[in-house]
C-alpha cells in the first residue's frame, strides 16, 4: 500500500473509530431512556419498522455499491469528464429510486397489521411508519455526490459530518423522550438529522470536486457497463436484504413483536461492536480498489493476509467477550426481564463471528466487483435462510431463527466466495485459507468454553463486578490470540507497514 493510500486509510479508520465510540456511548444512553420512557412495545415496533423498510432498500438495485466501484478507475486516471458524467447519471437514478421507495412504502401500509403481534394496541402506528419511511427516502438525497469521497479514500470527511450531526440528534432525541415521552418527536428528529447530514456532505463534495456540478451525459457503452454491474449487484442486494432484514419480521410473527424489542437490545450492541471491526475494513475498501487497479496478484494477496490476521485477532477478542458478557450486561443495564436465553446468545455469536471473520473477503468483493460472479450463491443463501428460519423458528423459537442465518451462510458463500477470490485475483489455491478459517473457529470455541468456565467464578451483581469480569475475559482472550497470531506472516507484514508509516509520519514532523 503506497504512502498515499496508507495515510488516507489511516485517516478513514481513525475518524470512523472515534465516530463509533461516541455513537456507542450515545446509543446506550438513548436506548436506556427509550426503554424507560416508551417501553419494550415501542422498542419492538421500532425494530420491526426498520426491517420492513430495509426491504425497500432493494429499490436502489445495488446502485450504491456499483456507484463507488465505478468511480475507482476514473479517479485513478483523473478523468473528470467521466466522473461528472457518472454523477449526472446517478442523480437521475436516485431521484427515481426515492420516488419508487415512497410509493411502494405507502402501498405497504395496509399490510402492517399482519406483521404486528402485540397484546395491546399502540396508537398512531401509521404516522410512526410514515416518519420512518421519510427517514429512508431522505437517505437517498445527495448520495450521488458524496459517494465520490468514499471512492477517493476520503470517507473521513463524511464521517466527521455524520459524527457531529448524530451527536446533536441523539441529545435532542434523549431530551424528547425524557421530557415529553414522544416517539413522534424521536422520529421527526431522526428525519431532520438525515436531511441535514446529506446536505452538508453534498456541499463538502462539491467544494472538493467542483466539476461534479457539470451536467455531462455518459456514452451509451458506459451506461451499458454500469447496468451490467447493477444486474449482479441487485441480486446481491436482494439476498443481503432477505438475510438481514427478515429476522425481526419472522420473530414478530412467530414469537411476538415484544420479543423483537428484547432482541433489539442485543442486536444494537452487536451492531455497534460489529461496526468497530467493519469500519476498519470498509475504510480500506477504496485503498484496495486502487490496489487492484495498480498492483499484481502477489501484492494483492499480501494485503489480504494483513487484513485476515487482523480479522482473526478481532474474532478471538470480540466473540468470547460478547457471548460471555452480554447477559450480565443486560441484567445490570435493563433488568432480568430483558435477558435472553444463552442459546440465543450463542446464535448471535455465530452470526457475529461470520460477519467478522469474512470482512477481508467482503472488502475485496466490493473493491474487485467479485459480486458479479457470486450473485447466484447469495440468492441461494437468502432462500435457504428464509426456509430454515421458518422451520427452526417453529421448533426452537427465537434461537432457531437466528441459527438459520448462520447455517445458511456456512452452507453457501462461506466456502464458495474464497474459491473465486483466490483463483481470480490471487492466482492461488484457497486450501490454506480454509484451514486457517477452521482453526480460528475451533480456537474461539475453546476460548468461549475455557474462559467461560473460569469467569463463572466471578459473581456479577453490580457495574464494578461486571467490569472486573469484562477485564478478565477481554485480557485473557486478547493475550491468547495475540500470542498465536503474532507469529503469522500476515501479522508480520502488518507490523512492518505500521512501523514504516510511523517513521514517515515522524520525518514529516
C-alpha positions as CSV (number, residue, x, y, z in Angstrom):
1,X,0.0,0.0,0.0
2,X,1.6,3.3,-1.0
3,X,2.1,6.1,1.5
4,X,-0.9,8.0,0.0
5,X,-3.2,5.0,0.3
6,X,-1.9,4.3,3.8
7,X,-2.3,7.8,5.0
8,X,-5.9,8.1,3.7
9,X,-6.8,4.6,5.1
10,X,-5.4,5.7,8.5
11,X,-7.5,8.9,8.4
12,X,-10.6,6.9,7.5
13,X,-10.1,4.3,10.2
14,X,-9.3,7.0,12.9
15,X,-12.4,9.1,12.2
16,X,-14.6,6.0,11.9
17,X,-13.3,4.7,15.3
18,X,-13.9,8.0,17.0
19,X,-17.4,8.2,15.5
20,X,-18.3,4.7,16.6
21,X,-17.1,5.3,20.2
22,X,-19.2,8.4,20.5
23,X,-22.2,6.6,18.8
24,X,-21.8,3.6,21.2
25,X,-22.0,5.8,24.3
26,X,-24.9,7.8,23.0
27,X,-26.7,4.6,21.9
28,X,-26.5,3.2,25.4
29,X,-27.9,6.4,26.9
30,X,-30.6,6.7,24.2
31,X,-31.7,3.1,24.5
32,X,-31.9,3.3,28.3
33,X,-34.1,6.5,28.1
34,X,-36.1,4.8,25.2
35,X,-36.9,1.7,27.3
36,X,-37.6,3.8,30.4
37,X,-39.8,6.4,28.6
38,X,-41.6,4.3,26.0
39,X,-41.3,0.6,26.9
40,X,-40.5,-2.6,25.2
41,X,-43.5,-2.4,22.9
42,X,-42.3,0.7,21.2
43,X,-38.8,-0.9,21.0
44,X,-40.3,-3.8,19.2
45,X,-42.2,-1.6,16.8
46,X,-39.0,0.4,16.1
47,X,-37.1,-2.8,15.2
48,X,-39.9,-4.2,13.1
49,X,-40.3,-1.0,11.0
50,X,-36.5,-0.9,10.5
51,X,-36.7,-4.4,8.9
52,X,-39.8,-3.7,6.9
53,X,-38.2,-0.5,5.4
54,X,-35.0,-2.4,5.0
55,X,-36.8,-4.5,2.4
56,X,-37.4,-1.3,0.4
57,X,-33.7,-0.7,0.2
58,X,-33.8,-3.2,-2.6
59,X,-35.3,-0.4,-4.7
60,X,-31.8,1.1,-5.2
61,X,-30.9,-2.1,-7.2
62,X,-27.4,-2.1,-5.7
63,X,-26.5,1.2,-7.3
64,X,-24.8,2.3,-4.1
65,X,-22.1,-0.4,-4.3
66,X,-21.8,-0.1,-8.1
67,X,-21.6,3.7,-7.9
68,X,-18.5,3.7,-5.6
69,X,-16.9,0.9,-7.7
70,X,-17.5,2.8,-10.9
71,X,-15.6,5.9,-9.6
72,X,-12.3,4.0,-8.9
73,X,-10.8,3.9,-12.4
74,X,-11.7,7.5,-13.5
75,X,-10.4,8.8,-10.2
76,X,-7.1,7.0,-10.7
77,X,-7.0,8.3,-14.3
78,X,-8.1,11.9,-13.4
79,X,-10.9,11.5,-15.9
80,X,-13.0,14.5,-14.8
81,X,-15.5,14.2,-17.7
82,X,-16.3,10.6,-16.8
83,X,-16.7,11.5,-13.1
84,X,-19.1,14.3,-13.9
85,X,-21.0,12.0,-16.3
86,X,-21.3,9.4,-13.6
87,X,-22.6,11.9,-11.1
88,X,-25.2,13.2,-13.5
89,X,-26.3,9.7,-14.3
90,X,-26.6,8.7,-10.6
91,X,-28.5,11.9,-9.8
92,X,-31.3,10.8,-12.2
93,X,-31.2,7.3,-10.9
94,X,-31.6,8.2,-7.2
95,X,-34.4,10.7,-7.9
96,X,-36.3,7.8,-9.4
97,X,-35.4,5.5,-6.5
98,X,-36.6,8.0,-3.9
99,X,-39.9,8.2,-5.7
100,X,-40.3,4.4,-6.0
101,X,-39.5,3.9,-2.4
102,X,-42.0,6.5,-1.4
103,X,-44.8,4.9,-3.5
104,X,-44.1,1.3,-2.5
105,X,-43.6,2.3,1.1
106,X,-47.1,3.9,1.3
107,X,-48.6,0.9,-0.5
108,X,-47.4,-1.4,2.3
109,X,-49.4,0.4,5.0
110,X,-52.5,-2.0,4.7
111,X,-50.2,-5.0,5.4
112,X,-48.7,-3.7,8.7
113,X,-51.3,-5.2,11.0
114,X,-50.4,-8.7,9.7
115,X,-46.8,-8.2,10.9
116,X,-47.5,-6.7,14.3
117,X,-48.2,-9.2,17.2
118,X,-48.8,-7.3,20.4
119,X,-51.1,-7.9,23.4
120,X,-52.3,-4.3,23.4
121,X,-52.7,-1.8,20.6
122,X,-50.4,1.1,20.0
123,X,-51.9,4.3,18.6
124,X,-50.6,6.3,15.6
125,X,-48.8,3.3,14.1
126,X,-49.4,4.7,10.6
127,X,-47.8,8.0,11.5
128,X,-44.8,6.3,13.0
129,X,-44.4,4.2,9.9
130,X,-44.6,7.2,7.6
131,X,-42.0,9.1,9.5
132,X,-39.7,6.0,9.4
133,X,-40.3,5.8,5.7
134,X,-39.4,9.5,5.3
135,X,-36.1,8.8,7.0
136,X,-35.3,6.1,4.4
137,X,-36.3,8.4,1.5
138,X,-34.2,11.3,2.8
139,X,-31.2,9.0,3.0
140,X,-31.1,8.8,-0.8
141,X,-30.8,12.5,-1.3
142,X,-27.3,13.8,-2.4
143,X,-25.8,10.3,-2.1
144,X,-24.8,10.5,-5.8
145,X,-22.4,13.3,-4.8
146,X,-21.0,12.1,-1.5
147,X,-20.0,8.6,-2.8
148,X,-17.1,10.1,-4.7
149,X,-15.5,11.0,-1.3
150,X,-15.7,7.3,-0.3
151,X,-14.3,6.1,-3.6
152,X,-11.4,8.6,-3.3
153,X,-10.5,7.3,0.2
154,X,-11.8,10.4,1.9
155,X,-14.8,9.0,3.7
156,X,-13.4,10.5,6.9
157,X,-14.8,13.8,5.7
158,X,-18.3,12.3,5.6
159,X,-17.7,10.6,8.9
160,X,-16.8,13.9,10.5
161,X,-20.1,15.5,9.5
162,X,-22.1,12.4,10.4
163,X,-20.5,12.3,13.9
164,X,-21.4,15.9,14.7
165,X,-25.0,15.6,13.4
166,X,-25.6,12.3,15.2
167,X,-24.4,13.7,18.5
168,X,-26.8,16.6,18.3
169,X,-29.6,14.3,17.1
170,X,-29.1,11.8,19.9
171,X,-29.0,14.5,22.6
172,X,-32.3,16.0,21.2
173,X,-33.9,12.6,21.0
174,X,-33.0,11.8,24.5
175,X,-34.4,15.1,25.7
176,X,-37.6,14.5,23.6
177,X,-38.3,11.1,25.3
178,X,-37.2,12.1,28.8
179,X,-39.3,15.3,28.9
180,X,-42.3,14.6,26.6
181,X,-42.1,10.8,26.1
182,X,-42.8,11.4,22.5
183,X,-42.0,8.7,19.9
184,X,-43.2,11.1,17.2
185,X,-40.6,13.7,18.1
186,X,-38.0,11.0,18.3
187,X,-38.7,10.0,14.6
188,X,-39.0,13.6,13.4
189,X,-35.6,14.5,14.8
190,X,-34.2,11.4,13.0
191,X,-35.6,12.6,9.7
192,X,-34.2,16.1,10.1
193,X,-30.8,14.8,11.0
194,X,-30.5,12.6,7.9
195,X,-31.6,15.5,5.7
196,X,-29.1,18.0,7.3
197,X,-26.3,15.4,7.2
198,X,-26.7,14.7,3.5
199,X,-27.0,18.4,2.5
200,X,-23.8,19.3,4.4
201,X,-21.9,16.3,3.0
202,X,-23.1,17.2,-0.5
203,X,-21.7,20.7,0.0
204,X,-18.3,19.3,1.0
205,X,-18.2,17.0,-2.0
206,X,-19.0,19.8,-4.4
207,X,-16.3,22.0,-2.8
208,X,-13.8,19.2,-3.1
209,X,-14.8,18.3,-6.7
210,X,-16.5,21.3,-8.3
211,X,-16.6,19.6,-11.7
212,X,-19.3,17.2,-10.5
213,X,-21.8,20.1,-10.8
214,X,-21.4,19.9,-14.6
215,X,-24.1,18.1,-16.4
216,X,-22.4,15.5,-18.6
217,X,-24.2,12.7,-20.4
218,X,-22.5,9.3,-20.3
219,X,-21.8,7.4,-23.5
220,X,-24.2,4.6,-24.4
221,X,-21.5,1.9,-23.8
222,X,-20.6,3.4,-20.4
223,X,-24.3,3.3,-19.3
224,X,-24.5,-0.3,-20.6
225,X,-21.4,-1.3,-18.5
226,X,-23.0,0.2,-15.3
227,X,-26.2,-1.6,-15.8
228,X,-24.3,-4.8,-16.4
229,X,-22.7,-4.4,-13.0
230,X,-26.1,-3.4,-11.5
231,X,-27.7,-6.6,-12.5
232,X,-25.2,-8.5,-10.4
233,X,-25.2,-6.1,-7.5
234,X,-29.0,-6.2,-7.4
235,X,-29.0,-9.9,-6.8
236,X,-26.5,-9.3,-4.1
237,X,-28.8,-6.6,-2.7
238,X,-31.8,-8.8,-2.7
239,X,-30.0,-11.7,-0.9
240,X,-28.4,-9.3,1.6
241,X,-31.8,-7.7,2.4
242,X,-33.5,-11.1,2.8
243,X,-30.7,-12.3,5.0
244,X,-30.5,-9.2,7.3
245,X,-34.0,-7.7,7.4
246,X,-36.4,-10.7,7.6
247,X,-35.3,-11.8,11.1
248,X,-37.3,-9.2,13.0
249,X,-40.4,-9.8,10.9
250,X,-40.3,-13.6,11.4
251,X,-39.6,-13.1,15.2
252,X,-42.7,-10.7,15.3
253,X,-45.0,-13.2,13.6
254,X,-43.7,-16.4,15.1
255,X,-42.6,-15.4,18.6
256,X,-44.2,-12.0,19.1
257,X,-43.4,-8.3,18.5
258,X,-42.3,-7.7,22.1
259,X,-39.6,-10.3,21.5
260,X,-38.3,-8.1,18.7
261,X,-37.8,-5.4,21.4
262,X,-35.9,-7.7,23.7
263,X,-33.7,-8.9,20.8
264,X,-33.2,-5.4,19.5
265,X,-31.1,-4.6,22.6
266,X,-28.8,-7.4,21.8
267,X,-28.8,-6.5,18.2
268,X,-28.0,-2.9,18.9
269,X,-25.0,-3.9,20.9
270,X,-24.0,-6.5,18.3
271,X,-24.2,-3.9,15.5
272,X,-22.2,-1.3,17.4
273,X,-19.5,-3.8,18.2
274,X,-19.6,-5.1,14.6
275,X,-19.2,-1.5,13.3
276,X,-15.8,-1.2,15.1
277,X,-14.2,-4.0,13.1
278,X,-16.4,-3.5,10.0
279,X,-15.3,0.1,9.6
280,X,-11.7,-0.9,9.7
281,X,-12.2,-3.0,6.5
282,X,-14.7,-0.7,4.8
283,X,-12.2,2.2,5.4
284,X,-9.7,0.1,3.4
285,X,-12.0,-0.8,0.6
286,X,-11.2,2.2,-1.6
287,X,-7.5,1.6,-1.0
288,X,-8.0,-2.0,-2.1
289,X,-9.8,-0.7,-5.2
290,X,-6.8,1.4,-6.0
291,X,-4.5,-1.6,-5.2
292,X,-6.4,-3.9,-7.6
293,X,-6.1,-1.4,-10.5
294,X,-2.3,-0.8,-9.9
295,X,-0.8,-3.9,-8.3
296,X,-0.2,-7.5,-9.2
297,X,-1.6,-10.7,-7.7
298,X,1.3,-11.2,-5.2
299,X,0.8,-7.8,-3.8
300,X,-2.9,-8.1,-3.6
301,X,-2.6,-11.4,-1.6
302,X,0.0,-9.8,0.8
303,X,-2.5,-7.1,1.8
304,X,-5.2,-9.7,2.1
305,X,-3.1,-11.7,4.6
306,X,-2.6,-8.5,6.7
307,X,-6.4,-8.0,6.8
308,X,-7.0,-11.6,7.6
309,X,-4.6,-11.6,10.6
310,X,-6.4,-8.5,11.9
311,X,-9.8,-10.3,11.4
312,X,-8.7,-13.5,13.2
313,X,-7.4,-11.4,16.2
314,X,-10.6,-9.4,16.3
315,X,-12.7,-12.5,16.3
316,X,-10.7,-14.1,19.1
317,X,-11.3,-11.0,21.2
318,X,-14.8,-9.8,20.2
319,X,-16.8,-13.1,20.1
320,X,-15.8,-14.6,23.5
321,X,-16.4,-11.1,25.1
322,X,-19.8,-10.8,23.6
323,X,-21.0,-14.3,24.4
324,X,-19.7,-14.4,28.0
325,X,-20.6,-10.8,29.0
326,X,-23.7,-9.7,27.2
327,X,-26.3,-11.3,29.5
328,X,-24.7,-9.9,32.6
329,X,-24.6,-6.5,31.0
330,X,-28.3,-6.7,30.1
331,X,-29.2,-7.7,33.6
332,X,-27.4,-4.8,35.1
333,X,-28.4,-2.3,32.4
334,X,-32.1,-3.0,31.8
335,X,-33.0,-5.7,34.3
336,X,-33.5,-9.5,34.3
337,X,-36.8,-9.2,32.3
338,X,-34.7,-8.2,29.3
339,X,-32.2,-11.1,29.5
340,X,-32.5,-13.7,26.7
341,X,-31.7,-17.4,26.8
342,X,-28.0,-18.5,26.5
343,X,-28.8,-20.4,23.3
344,X,-30.0,-17.2,21.7
345,X,-26.7,-15.5,22.7
346,X,-24.7,-18.4,21.1
347,X,-26.7,-18.0,17.9
348,X,-26.0,-14.2,17.9
349,X,-22.3,-15.0,18.5
350,X,-22.2,-17.4,15.4
351,X,-23.6,-14.6,13.2
352,X,-21.2,-12.1,14.7
353,X,-18.3,-14.4,14.0
354,X,-19.2,-14.9,10.4
355,X,-19.6,-11.2,9.8
356,X,-16.3,-10.5,11.5
357,X,-14.1,-13.3,10.0
358,X,-15.3,-12.7,6.5
359,X,-14.6,-8.9,6.5
360,X,-11.4,-9.1,4.5
361,X,-13.1,-11.3,1.9
362,X,-16.0,-8.8,1.7
363,X,-13.7,-5.8,1.3
364,X,-12.1,-7.4,-1.7
365,X,-15.5,-8.4,-3.0
366,X,-16.6,-4.7,-3.0
367,X,-13.3,-3.5,-4.4
368,X,-12.9,-6.1,-7.2
369,X,-16.5,-6.4,-8.3
370,X,-16.5,-10.1,-7.4
371,X,-20.2,-9.8,-6.7
372,X,-20.8,-10.2,-10.5
373,X,-19.6,-13.8,-10.3
374,X,-21.1,-14.9,-6.9
375,X,-24.6,-13.4,-7.3
376,X,-26.4,-16.7,-7.6
377,X,-24.9,-18.3,-4.5
378,X,-26.1,-15.3,-2.5
379,X,-29.6,-15.8,-3.7
380,X,-29.4,-19.5,-2.7
381,X,-28.2,-18.4,0.7
382,X,-31.1,-16.0,1.1
383,X,-33.7,-18.5,0.1
384,X,-32.2,-21.2,2.3
385,X,-32.2,-18.7,5.2
386,X,-35.9,-18.0,4.8
387,X,-36.8,-21.7,4.7
388,X,-34.6,-22.6,7.6
389,X,-35.8,-19.6,9.7
390,X,-39.4,-20.7,9.4
391,X,-38.7,-24.4,10.2
392,X,-36.2,-23.8,13.1
393,X,-38.3,-20.8,14.3
394,X,-41.3,-23.1,14.7
395,X,-39.2,-25.7,16.5
396,X,-36.7,-23.7,18.6
397,X,-38.2,-20.2,18.6
398,X,-36.0,-17.1,18.6
399,X,-32.7,-19.0,18.7
400,X,-33.8,-21.1,15.7
401,X,-34.5,-18.1,13.6
402,X,-31.0,-16.7,14.4
403,X,-29.2,-20.0,13.9
404,X,-30.8,-20.3,10.5
405,X,-28.9,-17.2,9.3
406,X,-25.5,-18.6,10.3
407,X,-26.3,-22.1,9.0
408,X,-27.4,-20.8,5.6
409,X,-24.2,-18.8,5.3
410,X,-22.0,-21.7,6.2
411,X,-23.7,-23.9,3.5
412,X,-23.3,-21.4,0.7
413,X,-21.0,-18.4,0.3
414,X,-18.6,-19.0,3.2
415,X,-16.9,-21.8,1.2
416,X,-17.8,-20.5,-2.3
417,X,-16.5,-16.9,-2.4
418,X,-13.0,-17.6,-1.2
419,X,-12.5,-20.1,-4.0
420,X,-13.4,-17.4,-6.6
421,X,-11.3,-14.7,-5.0
422,X,-8.2,-16.8,-4.7
423,X,-8.5,-18.1,-8.3
424,X,-9.4,-14.7,-10.0
425,X,-7.2,-12.2,-8.0
426,X,-4.5,-14.1,-6.1
427,X,-3.9,-16.9,-8.6
428,X,-3.6,-19.3,-5.6
429,X,-5.4,-22.3,-4.1
430,X,-7.8,-21.4,-1.2
431,X,-6.9,-24.6,0.7
432,X,-4.7,-22.8,3.1
433,X,-7.4,-20.1,3.8
434,X,-10.0,-22.8,4.6
435,X,-7.6,-24.5,7.1
436,X,-6.8,-21.1,8.8
437,X,-10.6,-20.3,9.0
438,X,-11.4,-23.7,10.5
439,X,-8.6,-23.4,13.1
440,X,-9.7,-19.9,14.1
441,X,-13.3,-21.2,14.6
442,X,-12.0,-24.1,16.8
443,X,-9.9,-21.7,18.8
444,X,-12.8,-19.4,19.5
445,X,-15.0,-22.4,20.7
446,X,-12.2,-23.4,23.1
447,X,-11.9,-19.7,24.3
448,X,-15.6,-19.5,25.0
449,X,-15.7,-22.8,26.9
450,X,-12.4,-22.3,28.8
451,X,-12.7,-18.6,29.7
452,X,-16.4,-19.1,30.3
453,X,-15.7,-21.8,32.9
454,X,-13.0,-19.7,34.6
455,X,-15.1,-16.4,34.6
456,X,-18.1,-18.2,36.0
457,X,-16.5,-17.9,39.4
458,X,-16.8,-14.1,39.2
459,X,-20.3,-13.2,40.6
460,X,-21.8,-10.3,38.7
461,X,-24.2,-8.1,40.7
462,X,-23.0,-4.6,40.0
463,X,-21.3,-2.5,37.4
464,X,-18.0,-2.9,39.2
465,X,-18.2,-6.7,39.3
466,X,-19.2,-6.7,35.6
467,X,-16.2,-4.6,34.8
468,X,-13.9,-7.0,36.7
469,X,-15.3,-9.9,34.7
470,X,-15.1,-8.0,31.4
471,X,-11.4,-7.2,32.1
472,X,-10.7,-10.8,32.9
473,X,-12.4,-12.1,29.8
474,X,-11.1,-9.4,27.5
475,X,-7.5,-9.5,28.6
476,X,-7.3,-13.3,28.6
477,X,-8.9,-13.6,25.1
478,X,-6.7,-10.9,23.6
479,X,-3.5,-12.3,25.2
480,X,-4.1,-15.8,23.8
481,X,-5.0,-14.7,20.3
482,X,-2.1,-12.3,20.1
483,X,0.3,-15.0,21.2
484,X,-1.0,-17.2,18.4
485,X,-1.4,-14.8,15.6
486,X,1.6,-12.5,16.2
487,X,3.7,-15.3,14.6
488,X,1.8,-15.3,11.3
489,X,3.1,-13.9,8.1
490,X,0.2,-11.6,7.7
491,X,0.8,-10.0,11.1
492,X,4.5,-9.6,10.4
493,X,3.7,-7.7,7.2
494,X,1.2,-5.6,9.0
495,X,3.7,-4.7,11.7
496,X,6.2,-3.7,9.1
497,X,3.7,-1.4,7.4
498,X,2.7,0.2,10.6
499,X,6.3,0.8,11.5
500,X,7.0,2.3,8.1
501,X,4.0,4.6,8.3
502,X,5.0,5.8,11.7
503,X,8.6,6.5,10.5
504,X,7.3,8.5,7.6
505,X,5.0,10.5,9.9
506,X,7.9,11.2,12.2
507,X,10.0,12.6,9.3
508,X,7.2,14.9,8.3
509,X,7.4,16.5,11.8
